[in-house]
Amino acid sequence: MLIDRLLVVGVGLIGGSFALALRNRGLVGHVTGVGRDPANLRRAVELGVIDSVAENLDTAAAQADFILIATPVRQMEAVFASLAKHISSDAVITDAGSTKQDVVAVARRALGGKVGQFVPSHPIAGREKSGVTAAEAGLYEHRNVVLAPLAENSPASVQRVEAAWRACGARVVQMDAARHDAVFAAVSHLPHMLAYALVDDLASRSNAEELFAFAAGGFRDFTRIASSSPEMWRDIALNNQAALLAEIDAYQSRLAGLRQLIEQADGPALERLMAQARDARDAWLEKFNASSKSSPE
């Protein structure tokens, strides 16, 4: 058995899918869930995602040998503080937060000398839907999970967390927290902000009903991620503020350049920019599709 007693704090898409993947492979003995929504937790039991609901985090933490924190990042400090008082010395903790430097900082404050039991991670496999009903056992198959190990982590703790994610079908890579936050500000956090901003802009116009009536596939594809959890993405934006602001500034500069080309009616330059973007996306998509079909390392 890879994990005897798993505790999932936040039984939604991410936490629920982690539990389901391990259960389907027979690699976890008992799964306990903790969360803010009793109805969601009851549904998690009905769906077989978890075995039991903990009345309080303290008791559940004392019994667990593996803990996944899958809450919005601004809730994590309180979770770490509770865990610090009750986790057993042989338990390992990981998270699924989309930012890492802030999570590491709050973990250090809350866990103190026990911070070595926390191995930061980030599964790159989200969806725009949330809640346990969105969970699926195959969510992490052929997807990357980033580990950002701490100097205090023992090799055994890192290996346990890596083994759990690999058991879910994921490919595991490592990078430091600062590099992680800079990379994902560009390729994840910025796109979400753009999608939210566009939908909010159109929805606030006096002719919003007409605009949405004629929106079609392109608008649907570009704005899909605006259906994501506002609470989660609020926390990500604020907790990765510096890196995200830098990406917004860079994008605004690029957008200003695009506006200038249109204003100047510079067709050749505009076409070159679009062709370069198309080729770059096509090259990325080919690699992404190939990677999605390949077996995990």
C-alpha positions in Angstrom: 0.0 0.0 0.0 1.5 3.3 -1.0 -0.6 5.3 1.5 -2.3 3.9 4.5 -4.5 6.8 5.5 -4.8 9.8 3.2 -6.3 13.1 4.3 -7.5 15.4 1.6 -8.1 19.0 2.7 -10.4 20.5 0.1 -12.3 17.7 -1.7 -12.9 19.3 -5.1 -11.6 18.7 -8.6 -8.0 18.5 -7.6 -8.2 16.8 -4.3 -11.0 14.5 -5.4 -9.1 13.4 -8.5 -6.0 12.7 -6.5 -8.0 10.4 -4.2 -9.8 8.7 -7.0 -6.6 8.0 -9.0 -5.0 6.3 -6.0 -8.2 4.4 -5.0 -8.7 3.0 -8.6 -5.1 1.7 -8.5 -5.6 0.1 -5.0 -2.8 2.3 -3.5 -4.6 3.9 -0.6 -6.2 2.3 2.4 -8.6 4.9 3.8 -9.4 8.4 2.5 -10.7 11.1 4.9 -12.0 14.4 3.6 -12.1 17.8 5.2 -13.8 20.9 3.7 -16.0 23.9 4.2 -19.1 22.5 2.3 -20.9 19.7 4.1 -23.0 18.9 1.0 -19.9 18.6 -1.2 -18.3 16.2 1.4 -21.5 14.1 1.6 -21.5 13.9 -2.2 -17.8 12.8 -2.1 -18.7 9.9 0.1 -21.7 8.9 -2.1 -19.4 9.0 -5.2 -16.8 6.9 -3.4 -14.1 9.6 -3.6 -13.6 9.5 0.2 -14.4 7.0 2.8 -15.3 9.4 5.6 -15.7 13.0 6.6 -13.6 14.3 9.5 -15.5 16.3 12.1 -12.4 18.4 12.6 -9.0 18.7 11.0 -7.1 18.1 14.2 -8.2 14.5 14.7 -7.9 13.6 11.0 -4.3 15.1 10.8 -3.2 13.0 13.8 -4.3 9.8 12.0 -3.0 10.5 8.5 0.3 9.4 7.0 -0.1 11.5 3.8 -1.9 14.9 3.6 -2.9 16.7 0.4 -3.9 20.4 0.9 -6.1 21.3 -2.1 -7.7 24.5 -0.9 -7.4 28.0 -2.4 -3.9 29.3 -1.5 -5.0 32.0 1.0 -6.6 29.3 3.1 -3.4 27.3 3.5 -1.8 29.2 6.4 -4.7 28.3 8.7 -4.5 24.7 7.5 -0.8 24.5 8.1 -1.2 26.0 11.6 -3.7 23.3 12.5 -1.6 20.5 11.0 1.5 21.7 12.9 -0.1 20.8 16.2 -1.3 17.4 15.3 0.6 15.7 12.5 2.6 12.6 13.3 6.3 12.6 12.8 6.2 10.1 9.9 3.5 12.0 8.0 4.2 13.9 4.8 2.3 16.9 3.6 2.0 18.3 0.0 -0.2 20.9 -1.6 -1.7 21.6 -5.0 -1.4 25.4 -5.0 -0.7 27.2 -8.3 1.7 29.5 -6.6 4.7 28.4 -4.6 6.8 31.1 -2.9 3.8 32.3 -0.9 2.8 28.8 0.1 6.4 28.0 1.2 6.5 31.2 3.3 3.2 30.5 5.1 4.3 26.8 5.6 7.5 27.9 7.2 5.7 30.3 9.6 3.0 27.8 10.6 5.0 24.5 10.7 8.2 25.8 12.2 10.5 22.9 12.8 8.1 20.5 11.1 8.4 22.3 7.7 10.6 19.5 6.4 7.5 17.3 6.3 6.0 19.6 3.7 7.0 19.0 0.0 5.4 21.7 -2.2 3.8 20.6 -5.4 1.6 21.9 -8.2 -0.3 19.6 -10.6 -0.7 21.1 -14.0 -4.1 19.6 -14.8 -6.9 21.9 -13.8 -10.3 22.3 -15.4 -12.7 25.3 -15.4 -15.2 23.3 -13.3 -14.9 22.8 -9.5 -16.4 20.6 -6.8 -16.1 16.9 -6.2 -18.6 16.1 -9.0 -15.9 17.4 -11.4 -13.3 15.0 -10.1 -12.0 12.2 -12.3 -9.5 9.4 -11.8 -7.6 10.1 -15.0 -7.1 13.9 -14.5 -3.4 13.6 -13.9 -2.5 11.0 -16.6 0.3 12.3 -18.8 0.2 15.6 -17.1 3.1 17.4 -15.4 3.3 17.9 -11.7 5.9 20.3 -10.4 7.7 19.7 -7.1 9.5 22.5 -5.4 11.4 20.7 -2.7 12.7 22.6 0.4 16.2 22.4 1.8 14.6 20.9 4.9 13.0 18.0 3.0 14.5 14.6 3.4 15.0 12.6 0.2 12.5 10.0 1.5 9.8 12.7 1.9 10.4 14.0 -1.6 10.3 10.4 -3.0 7.0 9.7 -1.2 5.3 12.7 -2.7 6.8 12.0 -6.1 5.7 8.4 -6.0 2.1 9.4 -5.2 1.9 11.8 -8.1 3.5 9.2 -10.4 0.9 6.7 -9.2 -1.8 9.0 -10.4 -0.2 8.8 -13.9 1.6 12.1 -13.8 5.1 13.1 -15.0 7.0 14.8 -12.1 9.5 17.6 -12.6 11.3 19.8 -10.1 12.0 23.5 -10.1 12.6 26.1 -7.4 9.6 28.1 -6.2 10.7 31.5 -7.7 11.2 30.0 -11.1 7.8 28.2 -10.8 6.0 31.4 -10.1 7.6 33.3 -12.9 6.8 30.6 -15.5 3.2 30.1 -14.5 2.5 33.8 -14.3 3.2 33.9 -18.0 1.5 30.7 -19.2 -1.3 30.2 -16.7 -2.1 33.2 -14.5 -2.0 35.9 -17.2 -4.3 33.9 -19.6 -6.9 33.6 -16.8 -6.7 37.3 -16.1 -7.2 38.1 -19.8 -10.2 35.8 -20.1 -11.9 37.3 -17.0 -11.2 40.8 -18.3 -12.6 40.2 -21.7 -15.8 38.6 -20.4 -16.3 41.3 -17.8 -15.7 44.1 -20.4 -18.3 42.7 -22.7 -20.8 41.9 -20.0 -20.6 45.5 -18.7 -21.5 47.1 -22.0 -25.0 48.4 -22.7 -25.3 46.0 -25.7 -24.0 43.0 -23.8 -27.0 40.8 -24.7 -26.5 41.5 -28.4 -22.7 40.8 -28.2 -23.2 37.5 -26.4 -25.9 36.5 -28.8 -23.4 36.5 -31.7 -20.4 35.1 -29.7 -19.4 31.7 -31.1 -16.6 29.1 -31.0 -13.7 31.5 -30.9 -15.1 33.4 -28.0 -16.0 30.1 -26.2 -12.5 28.8 -26.7 -10.7 32.0 -25.6 -12.9 32.5 -22.6 -13.3 28.9 -21.3 -11.1 29.5 -18.3 -13.3 32.5 -17.2 -15.6 29.8 -15.8 -12.9 28.9 -13.3 -13.3 29.4 -9.5 -13.1 33.2 -8.8 -12.0 32.6 -5.2 -9.1 30.4 -6.4 -7.9 32.8 -9.1 -8.3 35.8 -6.8 -5.9 34.2 -4.4 -3.4 33.3 -7.2 -3.5 36.8 -8.6 -2.8 38.4 -5.3 -0.3 35.9 -4.1 1.8 36.0 -7.3 1.4 39.7 -7.6 4.9 40.8 -8.6 5.3 38.2 -11.4 1.8 38.6 -12.7 2.1 42.4 -12.8 5.3 42.1 -14.8 3.5 39.8 -17.3 0.5 42.1 -17.6 2.9 45.0 -18.3 4.7 43.0 -21.0 1.4 42.0 -22.6 0.1 45.5 -22.6 3.3 46.6 -24.4 2.8 43.8 -27.0 -0.8 44.8 -27.4 0.2 48.5 -27.9 2.5 47.4 -30.6 -0.3 45.4 -32.3 -2.6 48.4 -32.0 0.0 50.6 -33.7 0.3 48.1 -36.6 -3.5 48.2 -37.1 -3.6 52.0 -36.8 -0.9 52.4 -39.4 -2.6 49.8 -41.6 0.7 47.9 -41.8 -0.6 44.7 -43.4 2.7 43.0 -44.0 3.9 43.5 -40.5 0.6 42.5 -39.0 0.6 39.3 -41.1 4.2 38.5 -40.0 3.2 38.9 -36.4 0.2 36.6 -36.8 2.2 34.0 -38.8 4.9 33.9 -36.1 2.3 33.5 -33.4 0.5 30.8 -35.4 3.7 28.8 -36.0 4.7 29.1 -32.4 1.4 27.8 -31.2 1.3 25.0 -33.8 4.7 23.8 -32.7 3.7 23.9 -29.0 0.4 22.1 -29.7 2.2 19.3 -31.6 4.5 18.7 -28.7 1.7 19.0 -26.2 -0.5 16.5 -28.0 2.4 14.1 -28.4 3.2 14.4 -24.7 -0.4 13.8 -23.7 -0.4 10.5 -25.6 2.9 9.3 -24.2 3.4 7.2 -21.1 4.6 8.9 -17.9 8.3 8.7 -17.1 
